[in-house]
Amino acid sequence: MDEPVRWGVIGTGRIAQTFARDLQLIEQGVIVAVGSRSSDSMNQYADAFQVPGRHDSYEALVADPTVEAVYVATPHPMHEQNALLALAHGKHVLVEKAFTMNAEQARRVVAAARERNLFAMEAMWTRFLPHVVAIRELLASQALGTVVAVHADHGKWFESDPRFRLFAPELGGGAVLDLGVYPISFASMVLGTPSSVQATVTPSFTGVDGQTSMVFGYESGAQAVLTCTSLARSATRASIVGTDARIDVDGGFYGPTGFSLTSRTGETTRYDFATQGRGLHYQAAEVARCLRSGEIESPAMPLDETIAIMATMDRVLAFQASQA
């Protein structure tokens, strides 16, 4: 059996904690070190997840010879710097989404990884969940016919705290980068990069985008209608509409869930999946598979698509400036 990937974690927030809990569900990875600028949070994280290596700086974490791959779980504005630091020290990287703050930063990270022949991937964990894998298989088999539309929404309610990362400009706040990345990535998986982008953006009380509705057009004639909001909890459902059938994904489409396949004549087939944890371990297993097979990109979440998704989000957020 292949040796587990030896992970170093940069950041100790909620997503880093979820990653650590889910990683315990598989044998393909183990956290050997954690790095944080706060000794208290570093020690709490290491104690909670039995992490032997403890570093009070990111530089020390990436220099740790026991670390094989780095999971970047810091706020968006730090992703580029943290990823480049890890790559410069010869470490593979899994970078939380949104991958960076914009497409230009994403291009720099990708270029550095490719130049050093190191693995890099956006931590879009949704791509690797069992129901999404099954959806890709149905799409590849032409079970839906020609896809004409994608619908997806992601809305959560957050208390109006200007220090909270979704509202704080200095932490890369905004609904699009944190919540909208899920429906945008889902549409990208199905339809690719849009040829046209239209958006209406409502600012939050701190000025960052609070609610956004998007309409994407594609050269095929297909359309995607996507929404995200940090102001209210929405149904968080998704659907893919084809000429022969449609897929309706249950609420929480971006996490472990199920879906229905309904033909145009009304016959419905149900797809349900037994899963454990929150689902971040599936992406960790994909990183392990790629590293042990010598691949420096995942075919399910390729780097060129990550750059394209960031460029699409750049186009969406440009509408906020134009509407100001």
N, C-alpha and C positions, 0 to 999 in steps of 0.2 A: 504494500500500500504506500502511496506517495506520502512524503512528509507533509504535515500541515504548514500552511503559510504562516510565517511569524510576523504578526502585525504590530506596528507601533501606531498609537492613536494620538493625533494632535487635537486638543480640545476635549472638554469633559462635560459638555452640556447634554441636553435630553437625547438628541439623536445619537451621540456617542455612547450613552448609556444603553439605549435600545440596541445598538449594534453589538455591544458587549454581551447583552443578555441573549440575543439571537445567535451569536456566534457559538455559544455554549451548546446549541442544538445540533451542531455538525462537528465532524472530525477533521474537516479540511482547513481549519484555521484556529489560531490561538493568539491572544494578545500577550505580547512579551514585554511591552513597555508603553508608558503613557507620558506625554509631555504637556505641561501647562505652565502658564505664567503665574498661576496661583498655587502655592504649596498646599494650601488647605484643600482645594478642589482636586488637585493631583492625588493627594493621599487618600481622600475620601473615595475617589474613583478606583484607585489601586486596591484599597481595602475591600471595596464592595465586590470587585471582580477578580480578586487574587492575581493581580498583575505584579510581577516581580521587579520590572524595571521602572524607576521613577525619576523623571527629569524635570527640573524647574525652568527649562527653556526648550523651545522648539529646536534650536541648534543642537542641543545635547541629544535630543530624541533622534534626530535624523543621523547623527554621528554614531549612534549605538550600533555596534557590529552584529548584535543579535537580531536587529530589525531587518526584515526582508521587504516589507511593503508598508506604506504609510496610509492610514485612513485620515483624510483631512476633514474635520468636523467642526471647524471654526465658522464664524459668520461670513457671509458672502464676500465682503470687501477684502478678507484675508486669504481667500482661496488661491488666488494667483501667486502671491508671495510664498505661502506655505507649500504649495505644490512645487514651485520652482526650487525652493530650498531642498525639499526632499529629493527631487530629481538630480539636483547638482551633487548630492551625496550618494547617488547610485541606487536610490530606493524607487521601487514601483509605487504608483499612487492610485488611490481610489478617492475621488474628490466629490464631496457632497454637492447636490444640486441646490440652487442653480450652480453650474460648474464654475462660473466666474461672474463678475458684474456686467460684462459685455462681451461681444464677439471678439474684439481685438485682444482682450486678455486671454480668452480661450485659445486663440491662435498661437499666442506665445507659449502657453503651457503645452499644447500639442506639439509645437515645433521642438521644444526642449525634450519632450519624451521621445519623439522620433529620432532626433539627433543622437540621443544616448542609447537608443534601442531598448528603452524601458517601457514597461506596461503602464498604461494610463486609462482610466475609465471614469465617466461621470457616474455617481452613485444614484442613478435612477433605478432604485430597487424594484419599482413597479414592473419593469421590463422582464424580470426573471420570476415573477410570481406564477404559480401553476395555471391560473385562469388566463393570464396574458399569453403564456406560452401556447395554450390551447387555442386562443384567438388567432395567433399568428399562423398556426397550423391550418385552421379553417380558411383563413385568407389565402394562404398558399395553395390550398386545394381548390380554390375558386368556388367554395360552398356558397358564397354570398353573391356570386355573379360579379357585375361591375359595381364597385363602390361609388355611390353618388353623394353621400353625406356622412359626416361625423358630428356628433353632439357630445359635449362633456362640460361638466361644471365642478368647481371646487370652491366651496365657501365655508368659512369658519368664523365664529364670533370670538373676538378678543376684547378684553377690558381696555378702555381708552387710557393706556399708560404710555406716555411719551418715551419712557425708558425701555419699553418692550421692543424686541428686535424687529417686529413687523412694522412698527411705527417709527422707529428711530432711524433717521437718514444716515447717521454715521455707522450704523450696523447693516446698511444695505436694505433698509426696510422697504415695504411695498408688497402688495398682493401678487403682482405678476411674477416676481422672482421667486417668491416662496411658495405660493399656491398655484398660480397660473402655469408654472412650469409643468405641472402634471397634465392638465388637458392639452397644452401645447405639444408636449412630448408624445402624448397618446395620438393626437392627430398626425404628428410627424411619422410615427410608426406605421400608420395606416396609409397615409396619402403622400408622405414626403414633404418637401419644402414648398410652401405656398408661393404662387406667382403674384398674388395680390393680398394685401393686408389692410383691413379697416378696423378701427377700434374707437370706442368711447370710454374715456377714463374719468372717474370721479376721485378727486384727491381725498385722503383721510385728513383728520384734524391737524396732523403734523406736516402735511404737504406731500407726503409720499402717496403713491397710488393706493387707493382704498378699495375701489371696485372697478372692474374692467370687463367690457363685453367686446368680443372679437368676432369678426367674420373673415375667414380666409378663403380665397379662391385658388383653384388649381388648373393647370393647363388641360387636364382631362375633362374639365367642366364640373368636377366635384366641388363641394363646399364643406367647410367646417365652421360650426357655430359654437363658440367656447365662452365661458364666463368664469370669473374668479372674484372673490370678495373676502375682505377681512372684517366685514361689518355685520355678517349674519351667517348662520349655519344653513347651508343649502342641502339639496338632496344628494349631491356628489355622485351622480349617476353618469353613465356614458352609453352611447349607442353608435353602432356602425350600420348604415343603411345601404343595402345593395339591391340590384335589380332582381335577384332571385331569393334573397332572404336578408334578415337583419339580426344583429346581435344587440341585446339589451343587457348591459352589465349592471348588477345590483349596486345599491348605495355603497359608498366607500370604494368606488371603482379602482382607486389607486392602491388599495391594500388588499389583503387576502379576502376573496369573495367569490361569487359564482355568477353565471349568466345564463340567459336563454337564447336559443337560436330559433327564430320563427320564419317559416317559409312564406312566400307571398300569398300562398293559398291558406295560410293559417295554422299549419301544423307546427307544434312547438316541441323542441328537445331541450331538456334541462341539463346544465353542466354544473356540478358541485364538486368541491375539492376539499380533502382533509389536509389542514395545514396546522403548523405549530408556530407559536410566537407571533411577532409582528410581521415577519417576512423579510427582514434584512439579511438573513442568512443565505437566501437564495443568490443574492448578488455576490456574497463572499465566496460561495461555492463556485460561481462562474469565474471569479478572479483566480481561484485556485486551479480550476481546470485550464484556464488560459496559460497561467505561469508554468504549470507542469507539462503542458504540451508545446511550450515555446512560442505562444502567440503573444504579441504585444498590444493587441486590440481585441475587444469582444465583438463578434459579428452581430450580436443582438443589440449592442449599444456602441456603434463605431464612433470614432472621434470626429470624423467629418460631419456626422449627423449632429453631434453635440455642438459643434461650431455653428451649424446651420440653425439649430434651435436657439442658440444665443443671439444670432443675427435676427431671427424672427422676433424675439423678445425686444431687441433694440428697436425694431420697426414699430412694435406695439407701443412701447414707452415713449417713442417720439410723438405720438398723438397727444400725450399729456402736455408736452411743451407747446404743441400747436394749438391746443384748446385753452391754454392759460390766458 
